[in-house]
Amino acid sequence: MSTLDILSADEQFIVSTVHDFVDKDVKPVVQELEHANTYPEALIEQMKQLGIYGLAIPEEYGGTPVSMPCYVLITEELARGWMSLAGAMGGHTVVAKLLLHFGTEEQKQRYLPRMATGEIRATMALTEPGGGSDLQAMRTVARREEGGDGEGEGDGYVVNGSKTWITNSRRSQLIALMCKTDPDAVPAHKGISVLLVEHGPGLTVSRDLPKLGYKGVESCELSFDGYRASADAVLGGVEGEGFAQMMKGLETGRLQVAARALGVARAALEDSLAYAQERESFGKPIWKHQSVGNYLADMATSLMAARQLTLYAAREAQEGRRVDMEAGMAKLFASETAMQITLNAVRVHGGYGYSTEFDVERYFRDAPLMIVGEGTNEIQRNVIAGQLVERGGLGT
């Protein structure tokens, strides 16, 4: 049975369309764009036309919603071509889901229709320079400031603080900012809110961070210095709900990162399989040498296992179940698998695997992002262990 058989005919067509887009439009240009660290403007425009920015948005807001398993397989296809393209829509999807699940109707109407077309692209701002994965330790504060007529008209927030590793933040028009609206709250997470902010005075994208891989799309530092947000910028309209909201959003984010890992690993396996059949040594194709054949067998087996685990978590999410443990498992296993597969792809290619003329070195540079991104794998293990204890094991 093909992996696509779990999808409806319409969803199979969407995945196949993205597959063809990758082969026809992405693969011929990716090496030049990636090595030059060039933002893929034309490819992003094609992604908008394909409806990729509306995959999590209902039709009533102009989207083309797909199931979570379909979303995972679309993300895998994009990452198979270039992981950065999957990154250019990952945070956007999380913000769309946040709005859908928690936003007020006014917030949904304001943003979702334009997000569906890609006119507005969104990202989320969580990580801070001193905090990393410890989100409750954040120092970015939104202080309530009353104004206007004293009856709430003109009230708003003044935001001060900084964020780092914020992907797409220079080119995204909407940022879901995680910040403290009550710095004195106990426990700390009760004082955290998500503010929907747009670029304006007081918000500076200070610099693009230099990276090992994940080229083309920007990852930046943000500085908030007296930035003013309106009172209705709080996601859902209620302060103190931000931590729980974002933890739910990160279930989607971690499935997306797992799917990116699948795409990178699959590209590395496909290139290795092709190379091992073309390249000969000692009078035969190198795949017939047991050491190389063993690499290929192990790469394919671990990739298949990672995909099935990720699709399992995606199906559970589609059913509306809590999947922080399952998404964490998928992200953990798929990212570690991608790291091993890309390393083995370099081994299979020998010296050519170390050459920038082959795509294998790019896969090897891109793979580590999935290990540290969207919550490090060390954090995933903490989440998984905590959930195992809380749930009394895995069950059946």
C-alpha positions as CSV (number, residue, x, y, z in Angstrom):
1,M,0.0,0.0,0.0
2,S,1.3,3.4,-0.9
3,T,1.6,6.0,1.9
4,L,-0.8,8.2,-0.1
5,D,-3.5,5.6,0.1
6,I,-4.4,6.9,3.6
7,L,-5.5,10.2,2.0
8,S,-8.7,11.0,0.0
9,A,-8.4,11.3,-3.8
10,D,-8.4,15.1,-3.5
11,E,-5.6,15.1,-0.9
12,Q,-3.6,12.6,-2.9
13,F,-3.8,15.1,-5.9
14,I,-2.6,18.0,-3.7
15,V,0.4,16.0,-2.5
16,S,1.2,14.9,-6.1
17,T,1.0,18.5,-7.3
18,V,3.5,19.6,-4.7
19,H,5.7,16.6,-5.6
20,D,5.7,17.8,-9.2
21,F,6.4,21.4,-8.2
22,V,9.5,20.3,-6.3
23,D,10.8,18.2,-9.1
24,K,10.1,20.7,-11.9
25,D,10.7,24.1,-10.2
26,V,12.6,23.6,-7.0
27,K,15.3,21.0,-7.7
28,P,16.8,22.8,-10.8
29,V,17.4,26.0,-8.8
30,V,17.9,25.0,-5.2
31,Q,21.7,24.6,-5.2
32,E,22.3,28.1,-6.6
33,L,19.8,29.7,-4.3
34,E,21.0,27.9,-1.2
35,H,24.7,28.5,-1.8
36,A,24.1,32.2,-2.4
37,N,21.7,32.3,0.6
38,T,19.1,34.0,-1.6
39,Y,15.5,34.4,-0.5
40,P,13.4,32.2,-2.9
41,E,10.9,34.9,-3.8
42,A,9.7,33.2,-7.0
43,L,9.3,29.8,-5.3
44,I,7.3,31.5,-2.4
45,E,5.0,33.1,-5.0
46,Q,4.4,29.7,-6.6
47,M,3.7,28.2,-3.1
48,K,1.1,30.9,-2.6
49,Q,-0.5,30.0,-6.0
50,L,-0.6,26.3,-4.9
51,G,-2.6,27.3,-1.8
52,I,0.2,26.1,0.6
53,Y,-0.4,29.1,2.9
54,G,-4.0,28.2,3.3
55,L,-3.6,24.5,4.3
56,A,-4.8,25.0,7.9
57,I,-7.5,27.6,7.1
58,P,-11.2,26.7,6.6
59,E,-12.9,27.4,3.4
60,E,-15.1,30.1,5.0
61,Y,-11.9,32.2,5.5
62,G,-10.7,31.4,2.0
63,G,-8.4,28.5,2.8
64,T,-8.0,25.0,1.3
65,P,-7.9,22.9,4.5
66,V,-6.3,19.5,4.5
67,S,-6.0,16.7,7.1
68,M,-3.0,16.6,9.4
69,P,-1.6,13.5,7.6
70,C,-1.9,15.3,4.3
71,Y,-0.2,18.4,5.8
72,V,2.7,16.2,7.0
73,L,3.1,14.6,3.6
74,I,3.0,18.0,1.8
75,T,5.7,19.3,4.2
76,E,7.8,16.2,3.5
77,E,7.6,16.9,-0.2
78,L,8.6,20.6,0.2
79,A,11.6,19.6,2.4
80,R,12.6,16.9,0.0
81,G,13.2,19.8,-2.5
82,W,14.6,22.3,0.0
83,M,14.0,22.3,3.7
84,S,13.9,26.1,3.8
85,L,10.7,26.1,1.8
86,A,9.0,24.0,4.4
87,G,10.3,26.4,7.0
88,A,8.8,29.3,5.1
89,M,5.3,27.9,5.8
90,G,5.8,26.2,9.2
91,G,5.3,29.0,11.6
92,H,2.6,30.5,9.4
93,T,0.5,27.3,9.8
94,V,1.0,27.3,13.6
95,V,-0.3,30.9,13.8
96,A,-3.2,30.0,11.6
97,K,-4.1,27.1,13.9
98,L,-3.7,29.4,17.0
99,L,-6.1,31.9,15.4
100,L,-8.6,29.2,14.5
101,H,-8.6,27.5,17.9
102,F,-8.3,30.5,20.2
103,G,-8.8,33.7,18.2
104,T,-11.8,36.0,18.6
105,E,-14.1,36.1,15.5
106,E,-12.8,39.6,14.8
107,Q,-9.2,38.4,14.9
108,K,-10.1,35.5,12.5
109,Q,-11.8,37.8,10.1
110,R,-8.9,40.3,10.2
111,Y,-6.1,37.9,9.5
112,L,-7.2,34.4,8.2
113,P,-8.5,35.4,4.7
114,R,-5.3,37.2,3.9
115,M,-3.2,34.5,5.5
116,A,-4.9,31.9,3.3
117,T,-3.6,33.6,0.1
118,G,-0.2,34.3,1.5
119,E,-0.8,38.1,1.3
120,I,-0.1,38.1,5.1
121,R,2.5,35.6,6.2
122,A,2.8,34.9,9.9
123,T,5.4,33.7,12.3
124,M,5.7,33.1,16.0
125,A,8.2,34.7,18.4
126,L,8.9,32.5,21.5
127,T,12.7,32.1,22.1
128,E,14.7,34.7,23.9
129,P,18.5,35.1,24.0
130,G,18.8,34.0,27.6
131,G,16.0,31.6,27.8
132,G,16.1,29.0,25.0
133,S,13.5,26.3,25.6
134,D,12.7,27.7,29.1
135,L,9.7,29.7,27.9
136,Q,8.4,30.6,31.4
137,A,11.7,32.4,32.0
138,M,11.0,35.0,29.3
139,R,11.6,38.6,30.0
140,T,9.6,40.3,27.2
141,V,6.9,42.2,29.0
142,A,3.7,43.8,27.6
143,R,2.6,46.4,30.2
144,R,-1.0,47.5,30.1
145,E,-1.5,51.2,29.5
146,E,-4.8,52.9,29.8
147,G,-5.7,55.8,27.6
148,G,-8.4,57.3,25.5
149,D,-11.7,58.1,27.3
150,G,-10.9,56.0,30.3
151,E,-13.7,53.5,29.3
152,G,-11.3,51.2,27.6
153,E,-11.2,53.1,24.3
154,G,-7.6,53.5,23.3
155,D,-6.2,51.1,25.9
156,G,-3.3,49.0,24.9
157,Y,0.1,47.5,25.7
158,V,3.6,48.8,25.7
159,V,6.0,46.0,24.8
160,N,9.7,45.8,25.8
161,G,12.1,42.9,25.3
162,S,13.9,40.8,22.7
163,K,13.4,37.5,20.8
164,T,15.9,35.5,18.8
165,W,15.9,32.7,16.2
166,I,12.6,34.1,14.8
167,T,12.2,32.6,11.3
168,N,10.7,34.6,8.5
169,S,10.4,37.6,10.9
170,R,11.7,40.2,8.4
171,R,9.2,39.2,5.7
172,S,6.2,38.1,7.9
173,Q,3.6,40.8,8.4
174,L,2.1,39.1,11.5
175,I,3.9,37.9,14.6
176,A,2.4,35.8,17.3
177,L,4.4,37.2,20.2
178,M,4.7,35.2,23.5
179,C,5.2,37.7,26.3
180,K,4.4,38.4,30.0
181,T,1.3,40.5,30.6
182,D,1.6,39.8,34.4
183,P,5.3,39.4,35.3
184,D,4.4,38.7,38.9
185,A,2.1,35.8,38.3
186,V,2.6,32.6,40.2
187,P,3.1,30.2,38.7
188,A,4.9,32.1,35.9
189,H,3.0,30.6,33.0
190,K,-0.3,32.1,34.3
191,G,1.1,35.6,33.4
192,I,1.9,34.7,29.8
193,S,-0.1,35.9,26.8
194,V,0.1,35.8,23.0
195,L,-0.1,39.2,21.3
196,L,-0.8,39.5,17.6
197,V,1.6,42.2,16.5
198,E,2.5,43.7,13.2
199,H,5.6,45.6,12.2
200,G,5.7,49.2,13.3
201,P,7.5,51.8,15.5
202,G,9.3,50.2,18.4
203,L,9.8,46.8,16.7
204,T,13.2,46.4,15.1
205,V,14.5,43.3,13.3
206,S,18.0,43.9,14.4
207,R,19.9,41.3,12.4
208,D,19.8,38.0,10.5
209,L,21.6,35.3,12.3
210,P,24.3,33.4,10.3
211,K,23.5,29.7,10.1
212,L,25.2,26.4,9.2
213,G,22.3,25.4,7.0
214,Y,18.6,26.5,6.6
215,K,19.7,29.1,4.1
216,G,17.5,31.4,2.1
217,V,14.9,32.2,4.7
218,E,15.9,34.5,7.5
219,S,16.2,33.8,11.2
220,C,16.4,37.0,13.1
221,E,16.7,38.8,16.4
222,L,13.8,41.1,17.3
223,S,13.9,44.0,19.6
224,F,10.8,45.6,21.2
225,D,11.5,49.0,22.6
226,G,8.3,50.9,23.6
227,Y,6.3,49.0,20.9
228,R,2.6,49.8,21.2
229,A,0.0,47.1,20.7
230,S,-3.8,47.6,20.8
231,A,-5.9,46.1,23.6
232,D,-7.5,43.7,21.2
233,A,-4.1,42.3,20.2
234,V,-4.3,39.6,22.9
235,L,-5.1,36.2,21.2
236,G,-8.6,35.2,22.2
237,G,-9.1,38.5,24.1
238,V,-8.1,37.1,27.5
239,E,-4.8,37.6,29.2
240,G,-2.9,34.7,30.9
241,E,-3.9,32.0,28.4
242,G,-0.8,32.3,26.2
243,F,1.3,29.4,27.5
244,A,-1.4,26.8,27.1
245,Q,-2.3,28.3,23.7
246,M,1.2,28.1,22.4
247,M,1.8,24.6,23.8
248,K,-1.2,23.4,21.7
249,G,0.2,25.3,18.7
250,L,3.6,23.6,19.2
251,E,1.9,20.2,18.7
252,T,1.4,21.2,15.1
253,G,4.9,22.8,15.0
254,R,6.6,19.7,16.1
255,L,4.7,17.5,13.6
256,Q,5.8,20.0,10.9
257,V,9.5,19.8,12.0
258,A,9.2,16.0,12.0
259,A,7.9,16.1,8.5
260,R,10.7,18.4,7.4
261,A,13.2,15.8,8.8
262,L,11.4,13.1,6.8
263,G,11.8,15.2,3.6
264,V,15.5,15.8,4.1
265,A,16.1,12.2,5.0
266,R,14.2,11.0,2.0
267,A,16.1,13.3,-0.4
268,A,19.4,11.9,1.1
269,L,18.2,8.3,0.7
270,E,17.0,8.9,-2.9
271,D,20.3,10.5,-3.9
272,S,22.3,7.7,-2.2
273,L,20.2,5.0,-3.9
274,A,20.7,6.5,-7.3
275,Y,24.4,7.1,-6.8
276,A,25.0,3.6,-5.5
277,Q,23.6,2.2,-8.7
278,E,25.6,4.5,-11.0
279,R,28.9,4.4,-9.2
280,E,31.1,1.4,-9.7
281,S,34.1,0.1,-7.8
282,F,36.0,-3.1,-8.2
283,G,33.9,-4.0,-11.2
284,K,30.4,-3.7,-9.8
285,P,27.9,-1.1,-8.6
286,I,28.8,0.0,-5.1
287,W,25.4,-1.0,-3.7
288,K,26.5,-4.6,-4.2
289,H,29.3,-4.1,-1.7
290,Q,27.8,-5.3,1.6
291,S,28.9,-2.2,3.6
292,V,27.2,0.2,1.2
293,G,24.1,-2.1,0.8
294,N,23.8,-2.2,4.6
295,Y,23.8,1.6,4.8
296,L,21.0,1.8,2.2
297,A,19.0,-0.9,4.0
298,D,19.3,0.8,7.4
299,M,18.5,4.2,5.9
300,A,15.4,3.0,4.2
301,T,14.2,1.1,7.3
302,S,14.7,4.0,9.7
303,L,13.0,6.4,7.3
304,M,10.0,4.1,7.0
305,A,9.7,3.9,10.8
306,A,10.0,7.6,11.3
307,R,7.3,8.3,8.7
308,Q,4.9,5.8,10.2
309,L,5.5,7.3,13.7
310,T,4.9,10.8,12.3
311,L,1.7,9.8,10.5
312,Y,0.4,8.1,13.6
313,A,0.8,11.3,15.6
314,A,-0.8,13.2,12.7
315,R,-3.8,10.9,12.7
316,E,-4.2,11.3,16.4
317,A,-4.1,15.0,16.1
318,Q,-6.6,14.9,13.3
319,E,-9.0,13.1,15.7
320,G,-8.7,16.0,18.1
321,R,-6.7,14.1,20.7
322,R,-3.9,15.7,22.8
323,V,-0.6,14.7,21.0
324,D,2.2,16.6,22.9
325,M,3.8,13.2,23.6
326,E,3.2,11.7,20.2
327,A,4.3,14.9,18.4
328,G,7.4,15.0,20.6
329,M,8.2,11.4,19.8
330,A,7.8,12.0,16.1
331,K,10.0,15.1,16.2
332,L,12.6,13.4,18.3
333,F,12.8,10.2,16.3
334,A,12.5,11.7,12.8
335,S,15.1,14.4,13.5
336,E,17.6,11.9,14.9
337,T,16.9,9.6,12.0
338,A,17.5,12.4,9.5
339,M,20.8,13.3,11.1
340,Q,22.0,9.6,10.8
341,I,20.7,9.2,7.3
342,T,22.3,12.4,6.0
343,L,25.6,11.3,7.5
344,N,25.3,7.9,5.9
345,A,24.5,9.6,2.6
346,V,27.9,11.4,2.8
347,R,29.5,8.0,3.5
348,V,27.8,6.4,0.5
349,H,28.9,9.2,-1.8
350,G,32.5,9.1,-0.5
351,G,34.5,12.2,-1.4
352,Y,31.6,13.5,-3.5
353,G,29.5,13.7,-0.5
354,Y,31.8,16.3,0.9
355,S,31.6,18.4,-2.3
356,T,29.4,21.4,-2.7
357,E,28.6,20.2,-6.2
358,F,26.4,17.5,-4.8
359,D,23.2,18.1,-2.7
360,V,24.3,15.6,0.0
361,E,26.3,18.2,1.9
362,R,23.3,20.5,2.1
363,Y,21.2,17.7,3.6
364,F,23.9,17.1,6.2
365,R,23.9,20.9,7.1
366,D,20.1,21.2,7.2
367,A,19.5,18.1,9.3
368,P,20.7,19.5,12.7
369,L,18.1,22.2,12.7
370,M,15.4,19.7,13.3
371,I,17.3,18.4,16.4
372,V,17.4,21.8,18.1
373,G,14.4,23.6,16.5
374,E,10.9,23.8,17.9
375,G,12.1,22.6,21.3
376,T,15.4,20.7,21.5
377,N,15.3,16.9,21.5
378,E,16.4,17.0,25.1
379,I,13.2,19.0,25.9
380,Q,11.2,16.4,23.8
381,R,12.5,13.6,26.0
382,N,11.4,15.5,29.1
383,V,7.9,16.0,27.6
384,I,7.7,12.3,26.7
385,A,8.9,11.1,30.1
386,G,6.5,13.4,31.9
387,Q,3.6,12.2,29.8
388,L,4.5,8.5,30.2
389,V,4.3,9.0,34.0
390,E,1.1,11.0,33.8
391,R,-0.6,8.6,31.4
392,G,0.6,5.5,33.2
393,G,2.7,4.2,30.2
394,L,2.0,3.9,26.5
395,G,-1.2,1.9,26.6
396,T,-2.2,0.1,23.5
